[in-house]
């Protein structure tokens, strides 16, 4: 077996692992095998494109390329109902507007009031949109060479732009995301760190924090909505 094929074979489990993390909150209608196939394509691309001279570990590079292919597969299938996507956008926009008005991160009660729903209903909505928010943050990260906020690392050195203007813009976006993560409430920041840095599953995070997996889905969804709302208000 040549080195290329061996590298692919040795990292098939990485594809399965990434697909498992992505599909944990997706509906049964999403075909896992389709995502595995997309992930394998990403793995092959990573093997063919990897440049060790950049000083990045292959696993780190491959993970990003694999996630990118999986995201493309999901986008092509438009798996999430439009109403669900609309709710996710509405929550992110509401949080962004509240943050601008209050000068700090709004709490659950303030967000629910702005949405004109009870807190319990707001939590139910967060549970429904949790799958879209996990994907949306992955999509936000998939083109970022690296990102850090304190100990939170969501990716490392993937591809560098040759265009200085693109590099500068990329660095600005990274800085904004890092600042947005830093401003998250501590519990939400903790969940983001455990999921993206420590790579725990949502169930494992629930065990660490002593709450249910469904509650972690809600907390994660709210954290990602805050990030999108913060970035939208900054970029506008």
N, CA, C and O of each residue as an XYZ file, in Angstrom:
944
protein
N       0.850     -1.202      0.000
C       0.000      0.000      0.000
C       0.878      1.243      0.000
O       1.789      1.355      0.821
N       0.615      2.184     -0.917
C       1.445      3.379     -0.955
C       1.064      4.316      0.185
O       0.041      4.135      0.845
N       1.909      5.322      0.402
C       1.737      6.212      1.549
C       0.414      6.972      1.486
O      -0.232      7.181      2.513
N       0.008      7.387      0.278
C      -1.240      8.133      0.137
C      -2.434      7.299      0.594
O      -3.249      7.763      1.391
N      -2.536      6.070      0.090
C      -3.661      5.218      0.463
C      -3.644      4.878      1.945
O      -4.693      4.781      2.582
N      -2.455      4.699      2.483
C      -2.354      4.385      3.910
C      -2.835      5.560      4.755
O      -3.514      5.372      5.764
N      -2.476      6.780      4.333
C      -2.901      7.970      5.071
C      -4.421      8.091      5.060
O      -5.033      8.458      6.063
N      -5.029      7.775      3.905
C      -6.493      7.810      3.803
C      -7.107      6.753      4.712
O      -8.022      7.038      5.485
N      -6.598      5.537      4.610
C      -7.151      4.433      5.404
C      -7.003      4.693      6.897
O      -7.899      4.369      7.677
N      -5.885      5.273      7.296
C      -5.624      5.527      8.715
C      -6.532      6.607      9.299
O      -6.646      6.722     10.519
N      -7.186      7.410      8.430
C      -7.990      8.525      8.933
C      -9.478      8.392      8.619
O     -10.224      9.362      8.749
N      -9.915      7.207      8.209
C     -11.344      6.988      7.979
C     -12.115      7.173      9.288
O     -13.229      7.697      9.288
N     -11.523      6.744     10.394
C     -12.186      6.913     11.696
C     -12.398      8.392     12.020
O     -13.362      8.739     12.702
N     -11.519      9.260     11.543
C     -11.676     10.699     11.761
C     -12.944     11.188     11.062
O     -13.676     12.018     11.603
N     -13.200     10.677      9.866
C     -14.431     11.030      9.145
C     -15.648     10.592      9.951
O     -16.587     11.366     10.136
N     -15.632      9.350     10.429
C     -16.761      8.841     11.211
C     -16.976      9.679     12.468
O     -18.111      9.952     12.856
N     -15.888     10.078     13.091
C     -15.974     10.875     14.317
C     -16.616     12.236     14.038
O     -17.498     12.671     14.778
N     -16.177     12.902     12.978
C     -16.710     14.228     12.642
C     -18.173     14.128     12.245
O     -18.984     14.960     12.651
N     -18.518     13.119     11.455
C     -19.922     12.924     11.074
C     -20.773     12.691     12.315
O     -21.884     13.210     12.417
N     -20.256     11.915     13.251
C     -20.993     11.641     14.483
C     -21.283     12.902     15.274
O     -22.371     13.056     15.830
N     -20.317     13.804     15.328
C     -20.505     15.062     16.060
C     -21.495     15.975     15.343
O     -22.293     16.658     15.985
N     -21.442     15.984     14.026
C     -22.333     16.857     13.251
C     -23.775     16.362     13.305
O     -24.702     17.168     13.394
N     -23.975     15.044     13.253
C     -25.328     14.500     13.117
C     -26.059     14.338     14.438
O     -27.228     13.951     14.443
N     -25.407     14.621     15.556
C     -26.022     14.327     16.853
C     -27.340     15.059     17.052
O     -28.222     14.542     17.738
N     -27.505     16.249     16.472
C     -28.748     16.995     16.652
C     -29.560     17.112     15.358
O     -30.547     17.846     15.306
N     -29.146     16.389     14.321
C     -29.869     16.470     13.051
C     -31.028     15.475     13.031
O     -30.971     14.450     13.710
N     -32.074     15.763     12.265
C     -33.225     14.848     12.202
C     -32.864     13.548     11.494
O     -31.900     13.505     10.730
N     -33.639     12.479     11.743
C     -33.379     11.174     11.114
C     -33.422     11.219      9.597
O     -32.859     10.342      8.942
N     -34.082     12.225      9.019
C     -34.194     12.306      7.567
C     -32.853     12.566      6.887
O     -32.709     12.350      5.684
N     -31.870     13.030      7.662
C     -30.531     13.262      7.098
C     -29.803     11.926      7.013
O     -29.629     11.251      8.027
N     -29.384     11.544      5.829
C     -28.723     10.259      5.601
C     -27.266     10.335      6.050
O     -26.456     11.040      5.448
N     -26.948      9.609      7.101
C     -25.590      9.627      7.641
C     -24.578      9.149      6.609
O     -23.471      9.683      6.534
N     -24.947      8.146      5.811
C     -23.997      7.602      4.845
C     -23.630      8.622      3.776
O     -22.506      8.622      3.272
N     -24.574      9.488      3.431
C     -24.254     10.563      2.482
C     -23.177     11.480      3.061
O     -22.270     11.920      2.355
N     -23.297     11.756      4.350
C     -22.323     12.634      5.001
C     -20.965     11.941      5.130
O     -19.921     12.581      5.007
N     -20.987     10.635      5.376
C     -19.733      9.888      5.441
C     -19.036      9.932      4.084
O     -17.825     10.132      4.003
N     -19.815      9.742      3.023
C     -19.237      9.795      1.672
C     -18.623     11.164      1.397
O     -17.531     11.259      0.837
N     -19.328     12.223      1.791
C     -18.803     13.579      1.616
C     -17.529     13.763      2.434
O     -16.566     14.383      1.983
N     -17.544     13.209      3.650
C     -16.359     13.317      4.506
C     -15.159     12.601      3.921
O     -14.033     13.089      4.030
N     -15.382     11.445      3.299
C     -14.292     10.702      2.660
C     -13.710     11.517      1.509
O     -12.495     11.542      1.312
N     -14.584     12.184      0.749
C     -14.103     13.060     -0.330
C     -13.225     14.165      0.257
O     -12.175     14.498     -0.293
N     -13.669     14.727      1.382
C     -12.868     15.750      2.048
C     -11.531     15.211      2.511
O     -10.511     15.891      2.403
N     -11.530     13.988      3.027
C     -10.286     13.368      3.478
C      -9.311     13.189      2.316
O      -8.120     13.473      2.445
N      -9.818     12.722      1.197
C      -8.967     12.534      0.011
C      -8.392     13.875     -0.453
O      -7.213     13.968     -0.793
N      -9.230     14.902     -0.463
C      -8.754     16.234     -0.838
C      -7.662     16.703      0.120
O      -6.657     17.274     -0.301
N      -7.871     16.454      1.413
C      -6.889     16.875      2.412
C      -5.557     16.167      2.201
O      -4.495     16.781      2.298
N      -5.622     14.874      1.913
C      -4.387     14.116      1.667
C      -3.645     14.671      0.458
O      -2.423     14.815      0.493
N      -4.367     14.981     -0.603
C      -3.746     15.454     -1.839
C      -3.227     16.890     -1.732
O      -2.287     17.265     -2.433
N      -3.833     17.682     -0.866
C      -3.466     19.096     -0.781
C      -2.543     19.428      0.384
O      -1.981     20.523      0.431
N      -2.380     18.510      1.315
C      -1.644     18.815      2.548
C      -0.197     19.207      2.266
O       0.511     18.558      1.495
N       0.212     20.285      2.915
C       1.578     20.796      2.776
C       2.214     20.866      4.159
O       1.965     21.818      4.899
N       3.031     19.874      4.526
C       3.617     19.843      5.873
C       4.536     21.022      6.165
O       4.841     21.297      7.325
N       4.980     21.720      5.124
C       5.883     22.847      5.352
C       5.187     24.015      6.039
O       5.854     24.921      6.538
N       3.850     24.008      6.072
C       3.109     25.085      6.731
C       3.128     24.956      8.250
O       2.709     25.871      8.959
N       3.610     23.834      8.747
C       3.715     23.660     10.195
C       2.409     23.305     10.874
O       2.253     23.521     12.076
N       1.468     22.763     10.115
C       0.173     22.373     10.665
C       0.074     20.858     10.675
O       0.499     20.202      9.724
N      -0.482     20.295     11.742
C      -0.655     18.850     11.811
C      -1.677     18.398     10.773
O      -2.642     19.105     10.483
N      -1.450     17.215     10.222
C      -2.368     16.718      9.194
C      -3.780     16.549      9.756
O      -4.747     16.912      9.087
N      -3.922     16.010     10.957
C      -5.241     15.793     11.541
C      -6.021     17.101     11.638
O      -7.225     17.131     11.385
N      -5.337     18.177     12.003
C      -5.982     19.487     12.134
C      -6.462     19.968     10.776
O      -7.600     20.414     10.629
N      -5.585     19.874      9.786
C      -5.933     20.304      8.427
C      -7.060     19.445      7.868
O      -8.032     19.966      7.321
N      -6.928     18.122      8.007
C      -7.926     17.206      7.451
C      -9.290     17.422      8.089
O     -10.308     17.362      7.400
N      -9.327     17.672      9.394
C     -10.603     17.880     10.085
C     -11.370     19.037      9.472
O     -12.584     18.959      9.284
N     -10.658     20.110      9.161
C     -11.308     21.287      8.593
C     -11.827     21.015      7.189
O     -12.944     21.408      6.853
N     -11.025     20.346      6.369
C     -11.451     20.053      4.995
C     -12.626     19.071      5.000
O     -13.562     19.217      4.214
N     -12.575     18.082      5.878
C     -13.663     17.102      5.990
C     -14.957     17.804      6.406
O     -16.010     17.571      5.812
N     -14.876     18.664      7.427
C     -16.067     19.407      7.855
C     -16.615     20.254      6.719
O     -17.829     20.348      6.536
N     -15.719     20.870      5.957
C     -16.159     21.702      4.844
C     -16.973     20.921      3.834
O     -18.005     21.398      3.361
N     -16.519     19.724      3.500
C     -17.255     18.890      2.538
C     -18.606     18.455      3.107
O     -19.605     18.400      2.389
N     -18.624     18.149      4.392
C     -19.882     17.751      5.030
C     -20.872     18.916      5.026
O     -22.064     18.729      4.780
N     -20.366     20.118      5.301
C     -21.231     21.302      5.279
C     -21.801     21.521      3.877
O     -22.978     21.848      3.724
N     -20.965     21.342      2.862
C     -21.427     21.502      1.478
C     -22.519     20.496      1.156
O     -23.500     20.819      0.487
N     -22.340     19.282      1.636
C     -23.332     18.230      1.404
C     -24.666     18.611      2.044
O     -25.720     18.455      1.427
N     -24.623     19.103      3.258
C     -25.851     19.498      3.951
C     -26.500     20.707      3.292
O     -27.722     20.768      3.159
N     -25.680     21.668      2.882
C     -26.237     22.851      2.216
C     -26.939     22.452      0.914
O     -28.002     22.981      0.585
N     -26.339     21.523      0.184
C     -26.920     21.084     -1.093
C     -28.273     20.408     -0.892
O     -29.150     20.487     -1.752
N     -28.436     19.745      0.249
C     -29.693     19.041      0.525
C     -30.711     19.925      1.227
O     -31.874     19.544      1.361
N     -30.285     21.108      1.679
C     -31.182     22.063      2.332
C     -32.063     21.341      3.343
O     -33.290     21.420      3.281
N     -31.424     20.637      4.276
C     -32.123     19.738      5.184
C     -33.025     20.443      6.192
O     -34.026     19.875      6.629
N     -32.680     21.675      6.566
C     -33.439     22.355      7.614
C     -34.641     23.100      7.024
O     -34.492     23.820      6.036
N     -35.827     22.935      7.615
C     -36.994     23.668      7.134
C     -36.747     25.182      7.169
O     -36.036     25.683      8.040
N     -37.336     25.891      6.225
C     -37.120     27.336      6.161
C     -37.593     28.033      7.434
O     -36.979     28.998      7.890
N     -38.692     27.536      8.002
C     -39.223     28.151      9.226
C     -38.205     28.062     10.358
O     -38.063     28.985     11.161
N     -37.490     26.919     10.406
C     -36.478     26.729     11.446
C     -35.318     27.691     11.239
O     -34.828     28.291     12.196
N     -34.883     27.837     10.011
C     -33.797     28.776      9.710
C     -34.229     30.209     10.020
O     -33.436     31.017     10.503
N     -35.495     30.510      9.735
C     -35.997     31.859     10.004
C     -35.994     32.132     11.504
O     -35.635     33.229     11.932
N     -36.393     31.142     12.306
C     -36.374     31.314     13.754
C     -34.953     31.541     14.264
O     -34.722     32.383     15.131
N     -34.003     30.780     13.717
C     -32.610     30.933     14.132
C     -32.109     32.344     13.811
O     -31.434     32.969     14.628
N     -32.444     32.838     12.621
C     -32.026     34.191     12.236
C     -32.692     35.246     13.115
O     -32.069     36.240     13.488
N     -33.960     35.021     13.439
C     -34.683     35.987     14.269
C     -34.070     36.080     15.662
O     -33.920     37.172     16.210
N     -33.718     34.928     16.232
C     -33.109     34.935     17.563
C     -31.765     35.629     17.532
O     -31.471     36.444     18.407
N     -30.940     35.319     16.536
C     -29.626     35.958     16.430
C     -29.762     37.468     16.280
O     -29.021     38.229     16.901
N     -30.709     37.895     15.456
C     -30.922     39.332     15.248
C     -31.405     40.000     16.531
O     -30.944     41.086     16.884
N     -32.329     39.350     17.223
C     -32.863     39.904     18.468
C     -31.775     40.049     19.517
O     -31.688     41.071     20.197
N     -30.942     39.017     19.645
C     -29.855     39.065     20.620
C     -28.877     40.184     20.264
O     -28.417     40.911     21.145
N     -28.562     40.322     18.985
C     -27.658     41.384     18.559
C     -28.204     42.758     18.882
O     -27.467     43.628     19.347
N     -29.497     42.963     18.640
C     -30.126     44.257     18.925
C     -30.154     44.544     20.425
O     -29.890     45.667     20.855
N     -30.479     43.515     21.221
C     -30.493     43.692     22.673
C     -29.108     44.015     23.214
O     -28.950     44.872     24.084
N     -28.108     43.318     22.688
C     -26.730     43.567     23.121
C     -26.331     45.014     22.847
O     -25.683     45.654     23.675
N     -26.724     45.525     21.675
C     -26.408     46.908     21.323
C     -27.138     47.893     22.239
O     -26.582     48.923     22.620
N     -28.391     47.566     22.590
C     -29.176     48.449     23.453
C     -28.690     48.432     24.898
O     -28.597     49.476     25.543
N     -28.381     47.232     25.400
C     -28.041     47.066     26.817
C     -26.562     47.276     27.108
O     -26.180     47.590     28.235
N     -25.729     47.101     26.080
C     -24.295     47.220     26.285
C     -23.694     46.009     26.966
O     -22.557     46.056     27.435
N     -24.458     44.910     27.024
C     -23.973     43.667     27.631
C     -24.807     42.520     27.077
O     -25.777     42.741     26.351
N     -24.427     41.299     27.421
C     -25.146     40.124     26.923
C     -26.496     40.013     27.619
O     -26.540     39.952     28.848
N     -27.602     39.986     26.870
C     -28.921     39.834     27.491
C     -29.102     38.435     28.069
O     -28.537     37.468     27.558
N     -29.896     38.330     29.142
C     -30.148     37.012     29.718
C     -31.369     36.378     29.053
O     -32.002     36.982     28.186
N     -31.688     35.160     29.468
C     -32.776     34.410     28.837
C     -34.107     35.152     28.923
O     -34.871     35.192     27.959
N     -34.375     35.741     30.094
C     -35.638     36.439     30.301
C     -35.763     37.639     29.366
O     -36.832     37.881     28.805
N     -34.689     38.381     29.199
C     -34.710     39.553     28.318
C     -34.909     39.152     26.859
O     -35.634     39.813     26.115
N     -34.252     38.057     26.459
C     -34.399     37.587     25.080
C     -35.816     37.099     24.832
O     -36.424     37.425     23.812
N     -36.345     36.309     25.779
C     -37.706     35.790     25.637
C     -38.720     36.929     25.564
O     -39.653     36.889     24.762
N     -38.531     37.939     26.403
C     -39.447     39.087     26.397
C     -39.405     39.806     25.046
O     -40.446     40.182     24.507
N     -38.211     39.993     24.507
C     -38.081     40.669     23.212
C     -38.733     39.852     22.100
O     -39.266     40.413     21.143
N     -38.690     38.535     22.227
C     -39.309     37.652     21.235
C     -40.803     37.477     21.478
O     -41.514     36.883     20.667
N     -41.272     38.011     22.625
C     -42.680     37.931     23.011
C     -43.125     36.482     23.221
O     -44.197     36.070     22.777
N     -42.273     35.728     23.905
C     -42.613     34.355     24.272
C     -42.200     34.132     25.720
O     -41.417     34.905     26.274
N     -42.724     33.077     26.332
C     -42.298     32.702     27.675
C     -40.903     32.084     27.621
O     -40.475     31.591     26.578
N     -40.202     32.113     28.749
C     -38.842     31.571     28.798
C     -38.838     30.100     28.418
O     -37.941     29.644     27.709
N     -39.844     29.348     28.888
C     -39.905     27.919     28.578
C     -40.057     27.693     27.078
O     -39.446     26.785     26.515
N     -40.882     28.529     26.431
C     -41.057     28.398     24.984
C     -39.777     28.773     24.251
O     -39.426     28.159     23.244
N     -39.081     29.787     24.764
C     -37.796     30.185     24.166
C     -36.808     29.036     24.227
O     -36.097     28.779     23.256
N     -36.754     28.338     25.362
C     -35.859     27.200     25.507
C     -36.237     26.084     24.530
O     -35.364     25.421     23.970
N     -37.542     25.881     24.330
C     -37.989     24.867     23.371
C     -37.539     25.215     21.954
O     -37.130     24.342     21.189
N     -37.620     26.499     21.616
C     -37.175     26.942     20.290
C     -35.681     26.701     20.129
O     -35.230     26.244     19.079
N     -34.911     27.010     21.176
C     -33.469     26.778     21.126
C     -33.168     25.309     20.867
O     -32.262     24.979     20.102
N     -33.939     24.422     21.513
C     -33.738     22.994     21.286
C     -33.998     22.603     19.842
O     -33.284     21.773     19.280
N     -35.031     23.207     19.235
C     -35.373     22.891     17.848
C     -34.309     23.370     16.863
O     -34.029     22.704     15.866
N     -33.716     24.535     17.153
C     -32.747     25.101     16.202
C     -31.316     24.676     16.510
O     -30.382     25.114     15.839
N     -31.136     23.824     17.522
C     -29.772     23.473     17.951
C     -28.954     22.859     16.825
O     -27.758     23.126     16.713
N     -29.587     22.038     15.988
C     -28.851     21.439     14.873
C     -28.349     22.475     13.904
O     -27.222     22.378     13.419
N     -29.178     23.481     13.608
C     -28.758     24.510     12.666
C     -27.645     25.365     13.241
O     -26.786     25.845     12.503
N     -27.653     25.562     14.565
C     -26.614     26.416     15.146
C     -25.276     25.699     15.222
O     -24.234     26.330     15.049
N     -25.280     24.404     15.474
C     -24.021     23.667     15.468
C     -23.402     23.741     14.084
O     -22.195     23.945     13.948
N     -24.223     23.575     13.058
C     -23.706     23.675     11.696
C     -23.279     25.095     11.374
O     -22.262     25.303     10.713
N     -24.043     26.070     11.833
C     -23.742     27.447     11.463
C     -22.409     27.893     12.035
O     -21.677     28.641     11.387
N     -22.078     27.440     13.253
C     -20.781     27.825     13.806
C     -19.664     27.083     13.093
O     -18.592     27.647     12.874
N     -19.897     25.824     12.727
C     -18.903     25.107     11.936
C     -18.672     25.811     10.601
O     -17.536     25.926     10.140
N     -19.760     26.283      9.981
C     -19.650     26.995      8.716
C     -18.873     28.296      8.899
O     -18.079     28.692      8.046
N     -19.123     28.951     10.036
C     -18.417     30.193     10.322
C     -16.929     29.937     10.491
O     -16.101     30.764     10.109
N     -16.591     28.779     11.070
C     -15.202     28.469     11.366
C     -14.446     27.851     10.202
O     -13.218     27.923     10.155
N     -15.170     27.239      9.253
C     -14.485     26.385      8.287
C     -13.508     27.142      7.393
O     -12.599     26.529      6.832
N     -13.671     28.475      7.243
C     -12.747     29.229      6.413
C     -11.743     30.013      7.244
O     -10.961     30.795      6.703
N     -11.761     29.804      8.566
C     -10.851     30.566      9.413
C      -9.542     29.802      9.612
O      -9.580     28.653     10.053
N      -8.392     30.393      9.305
C      -7.126     29.710      9.525
C      -6.904     29.367     10.990
O      -6.429     28.274     11.297
N      -7.235     30.269     11.895
C      -7.128     29.952     13.315
C      -7.974     30.934     14.081
O      -8.308     32.006     13.575
N      -8.324     30.574     15.300
C      -9.140     31.447     16.120
C      -8.892     31.092     17.574
O      -8.932     29.917     17.939
N      -8.633     32.100     18.419
C      -8.431     31.825     19.827
C      -9.022     32.934     20.668
O      -8.888     34.117     20.352
N      -9.676     32.534     21.743
C     -10.143     33.474     22.748
C      -9.833     32.810     24.068
O     -10.473     31.825     24.437
N      -8.861     33.338     24.781
C      -8.296     32.684     25.940
C      -7.872     31.270     25.534
O      -7.004     31.104     24.677
N      -8.475     30.261     26.142
C      -8.074     28.888     25.816
C      -8.975     28.254     24.781
O      -8.849     27.063     24.495
N      -9.892     29.037     24.209
C     -10.833     28.480     23.232
C     -10.181     28.427     21.869
O      -9.841     29.473     21.315
N      -9.994     27.241     21.309
C      -9.433     27.084     19.976
C     -10.420     26.330     19.128
O     -10.800     25.209     19.465
N     -10.849     26.931     18.020
C     -11.847     26.310     17.162
C     -11.261     25.832     15.844
O     -12.009     25.420     14.957
N      -9.963     25.875     15.696
C      -9.353     25.455     14.438
C      -7.940     25.977     14.377
O      -7.574     26.861     15.152
N      -7.150     25.460     13.489
C      -5.774     25.915     13.365
C      -5.348     25.893     11.927
O      -5.757     25.040     11.139
N      -4.490     26.884     11.595
C      -3.855     27.056     10.311
C      -4.272     26.169      9.175
O      -3.694     25.098      8.986
N      -5.243     26.574      8.422
C      -5.672     25.764      7.303
C      -5.006     26.261      6.033
O      -3.979     25.715      5.631
N      -5.546     27.258      5.403
C      -4.965     27.774      4.175
C      -4.750     29.261      4.344
O      -5.587     29.950      4.927
N      -3.657     29.752      3.848
C      -3.358     31.170      3.936
C      -3.672     31.837      2.607
O      -3.439     31.264      1.542
N      -4.203     33.053      2.679
C      -4.477     33.803      1.464
C      -3.196     34.434      0.951
O      -2.375     34.914      1.732
N      -3.027     34.431     -0.366
C      -1.879     35.100     -0.967
C      -2.128     36.592     -1.114
O      -1.184     37.381     -1.160
N      -3.408     36.985     -1.187
C      -3.775     38.380     -1.342
C      -3.699     39.076      0.019
O      -4.419     38.683      0.937
N      -2.845     40.104      0.181
C      -2.720     40.783      1.467
C      -4.035     41.373      1.963
O      -4.286     41.388      3.168
N      -4.880     41.860      1.052
C      -6.168     42.428      1.451
C      -7.063     41.354      2.046
O      -7.754     41.586      3.038
N      -7.044     40.151      1.420
C      -7.842     39.044      1.948
C      -7.319     38.617      3.317
O      -8.098     38.322      4.224
N      -6.000     38.586      3.458
C      -5.401     38.202      4.736
C      -5.806     39.168      5.829
O      -6.142     38.752      6.938
N      -5.777     40.472      5.520
C      -6.147     41.483      6.506
C      -7.607     41.330      6.910
O      -7.944     41.407      8.091
N      -8.483     41.109      5.909
C      -9.905     40.943      6.198
C     -10.133     39.704      7.064
O     -10.943     39.720      7.990
N      -9.414     38.643      6.752
C      -9.538     37.403      7.512
C      -9.130     37.622      8.964
O      -9.793     37.137      9.882
N      -8.055     38.340      9.165
C      -7.575     38.615     10.517
C      -8.573     39.465     11.295
O      -8.760     39.267     12.495
N      -9.214     40.415     10.609
C     -10.226     41.249     11.263
C     -11.409     40.407     11.719
O     -11.916     40.578     12.828
N     -11.844     39.496     10.851
C     -12.972     38.627     11.195
C     -12.600     37.736     12.375
O     -13.401     37.548     13.291
N     -11.394     37.190     12.354
C     -10.936     36.351     13.463
C     -10.977     37.119     14.777
O     -11.414     36.596     15.802
N     -10.522     38.350     14.736
C     -10.484     39.173     15.939
C     -11.894     39.444     16.457
O     -12.141     39.397     17.662
N     -12.817     39.727     15.536
C     -14.196     39.981     15.942
C     -14.826     38.741     16.581
O     -15.530     38.839     17.586
N     -14.563     37.570     15.984
C     -15.118     36.337     16.543
C     -14.531     36.069     17.920
O     -15.252     35.696     18.845
N     -13.227     36.259     18.057
C     -12.572     36.038     19.343
C     -13.148     36.974     20.399
O     -13.388     36.553     21.531
N     -13.370     38.220     20.050
C     -13.951     39.178     20.987
C     -15.374     38.789     21.356
O     -15.787     38.918     22.508
N     -16.121     38.310     20.363
C     -17.502     37.893     20.621
C     -17.535     36.712     21.581
O     -18.370     36.676     22.484
N     -16.642     35.749     21.400
C     -16.576     34.594     22.300
C     -16.203     35.048     23.706
O     -16.757     34.559     24.691
N     -15.276     35.971     23.794
C     -14.831     36.473     25.095
C     -15.976     37.118     25.862
O     -15.987     37.090     27.092
N     -16.944     37.701     25.148
C     -18.055     38.403     25.795
C     -19.227     37.490     26.141
O     -20.210     37.942     26.729
N     -19.132     36.213     25.783
C     -20.201     35.276     26.127
C     -20.297     35.115     27.639
O     -19.281     35.218     28.327
N     -21.489     34.865     28.175
C     -21.602     34.486     29.590
C     -20.737     33.263     29.862
O     -20.526     32.433     28.978
N     -20.239     33.155     31.086
C     -19.256     32.120     31.407
C     -19.731     30.713     31.057
O     -18.960     29.922     30.513
N     -20.986     30.391     31.360
C     -21.459     29.029     31.090
C     -21.458     28.736     29.599
O     -21.081     27.642     29.180
N     -21.876     29.704     28.795
C     -21.900     29.500     27.347
C     -20.484     29.411     26.787
O     -20.214     28.605     25.897
N     -19.590     30.234     27.305
C     -18.196     30.171     26.876
C     -17.607     28.796     27.217
O     -16.838     28.223     26.445
N     -17.987     28.289     28.386
C     -17.499     26.981     28.830
C     -17.970     25.878     27.889
O     -17.195     24.993     27.523
N     -19.244     25.934     27.498
C     -19.792     24.929     26.577
C     -19.079     24.990     25.230
O     -18.730     23.953     24.667
N     -18.861     26.196     24.710
C     -18.156     26.348     23.437
C     -16.748     25.773     23.535
O     -16.284     25.097     22.617
N     -16.070     26.041     24.646
C     -14.707     25.528     24.832
C     -14.693     24.007     24.894
O     -13.848     23.369     24.265
N     -15.622     23.420     25.648
C     -15.657     21.961     25.791
C     -16.002     21.280     24.469
O     -15.488     20.204     24.163
N     -16.879     21.918     23.688
C     -17.298     21.289     22.433
C     -16.239     21.425     21.350
O     -15.953     20.460     20.642
N     -15.652     22.617     21.212
C     -14.740     22.863     20.093
C     -13.272     22.669     20.444
O     -12.477     22.299     19.580
N     -12.900     22.913     21.694
C     -11.502     22.712     22.064
C     -11.265     21.306     22.597
O     -10.384     20.586     22.127
N     -12.077     20.926     23.597
C     -11.902     19.600     24.198
C     -12.560     18.505     23.366
O     -12.300     17.321     23.579
N     -13.421     18.898     22.409
C     -14.109     17.982     21.507
C     -14.953     16.946     22.252
O     -15.007     15.779     21.864
N     -15.604     17.387     23.320
C     -16.552     16.521     24.006
C     -17.861     16.513     23.238
O     -18.174     17.469     22.529
N     -18.625     15.443     23.375
C     -19.964     15.425     22.795
C     -20.889     16.240     23.688
O     -20.538     16.565     24.822
N     -22.075     16.569     23.173
C     -23.031     17.328     23.968
C     -23.440     16.536     25.213
O     -23.637     17.113     26.282
N     -23.565     15.226     25.071
C     -23.904     14.393     26.227
C     -22.809     14.455     27.281
O     -23.094     14.587     28.471
N     -21.551     14.360     26.843
C     -20.431     14.419     27.783
C     -20.350     15.778     28.473
O     -20.031     15.858     29.660
N     -20.639     16.851     27.724
C     -20.635     18.184     28.332
C     -21.720     18.271     29.404
O     -21.509     18.860     30.464
N     -22.883     17.679     29.120
C     -23.958     17.655     30.100
C     -23.538     16.958     31.383
O     -23.879     17.395     32.482
N     -22.792     15.865     31.231
C     -22.304     15.144     32.410
C     -21.316     15.987     33.202
O     -21.342     15.988     34.433
N     -20.448     16.703     32.502
C     -19.466     17.566     33.172
C     -20.165     18.679     33.948
O     -19.782     18.987     35.077
N     -21.185     19.278     33.345
C     -21.852     20.428     33.955
C     -23.058     20.039     34.812
O     -23.668     20.893     35.455
N     -23.396     18.758     34.819
C     -24.492     18.295     35.661
C     -25.871     18.675     35.177
O     -26.782     18.868     35.982
N     -26.038     18.787     33.851
C     -27.356     19.085     33.277
C     -27.621     18.097     32.146
O     -26.740     17.327     31.764
N     -28.836     18.128     31.617
C     -29.199     17.176     30.560
C     -28.562     17.565     29.226
O     -28.152     18.708     29.018
N     -28.492     16.582     28.332
C     -27.965     16.842     26.994
C     -28.829     17.857     26.259
O     -28.309     18.706     25.534
N     -30.150     17.777     26.440
C     -31.037     18.724     25.766
C     -30.784     20.144     26.242
O     -30.876     21.089     25.459
N     -30.461     20.302     27.536
C     -30.163     21.638     28.052
C     -28.857     22.162     27.453
O     -28.740     23.353     27.164
N     -27.878     21.278     27.266
C     -26.617     21.691     26.638
C     -26.879     22.127     25.198
O     -26.277     23.092     24.727
N     -27.773     21.424     24.492
C     -28.145     21.831     23.133
C     -28.693     23.252     23.140
O     -28.367     24.056     22.267
N     -29.529     23.557     24.134
C     -30.108     24.892     24.235
C     -29.038     25.943     24.522
O     -29.033     27.015     23.918
N     -28.139     25.628     25.445
C     -27.082     26.576     25.809
C     -26.174     26.830     24.607
O     -25.797     27.969     24.331
N     -25.830     25.752     23.897
C     -24.979     25.890     22.712
C     -25.674     26.736     21.651
O     -25.061     27.620     21.053
N     -26.957     26.460     21.422
C     -27.709     27.212     20.424
C     -27.749     28.692     20.774
O     -27.615     29.548     19.899
N     -27.934     28.989     22.048
C     -27.980     30.385     22.464
C     -26.612     31.047     22.298
O     -26.526     32.197     21.867
N     -25.545     30.324     22.637
C     -24.195     30.876     22.489
C     -23.900     31.214     21.033
O     -23.363     32.281     20.733
N     -24.252     30.304     20.132
C     -23.995     30.543     18.713
C     -24.864     31.682     18.196
O     -24.420     32.484     17.374
N     -26.108     31.753     18.678
C     -26.981     32.857     18.283
C     -26.389     34.187     18.743
O     -26.456     35.185     18.024
N     -25.813     34.197     19.936
C     -25.154     35.418     20.425
C     -24.001     35.806     19.498
O     -23.844     36.977     19.153
N     -23.198     34.822     19.097
C     -22.050     35.103     18.242
C     -22.503     35.677     16.905
O     -21.932     36.651     16.415
N     -23.531     35.070     16.317
C     -24.023     35.570     15.043
C     -24.635     36.957     15.201
O     -24.432     37.834     14.362
N     -25.379     37.146     16.273
C     -25.966     38.460     16.502
C     -24.913     39.537     16.717
O     -25.035     40.650     16.206
N     -23.887     39.196     17.473
C     -22.799     40.140     17.728
C     -22.077     40.512     16.439
O     -21.806     41.684     16.177
N     -21.769     39.492     15.638
C     -21.055     39.751     14.383
C     -21.911     40.543     13.401
O     -21.417     41.430     12.706
N     -23.205     40.211     13.353
C     -24.089     40.929     12.437
C     -24.163     42.405     12.808
O     -24.146     43.271     11.934
N     -24.245     42.687     14.108
C     -24.318     44.091     14.528
C     -23.007     44.819     14.264
O     -23.008     46.005     13.932
N     -21.894     44.115     14.410
C     -20.584     44.731     14.141
C     -20.381     44.985     12.650
O     -19.891     46.040     12.247
N     -20.765     44.001     11.840
C     -20.529     44.115     10.400
C     -21.495     45.084      9.728
O     -21.213     45.606      8.650
N     -22.646     45.324     10.379
C     -23.600     46.256      9.780
C     -23.206     47.697     10.045
O     -23.899     48.617      9.612
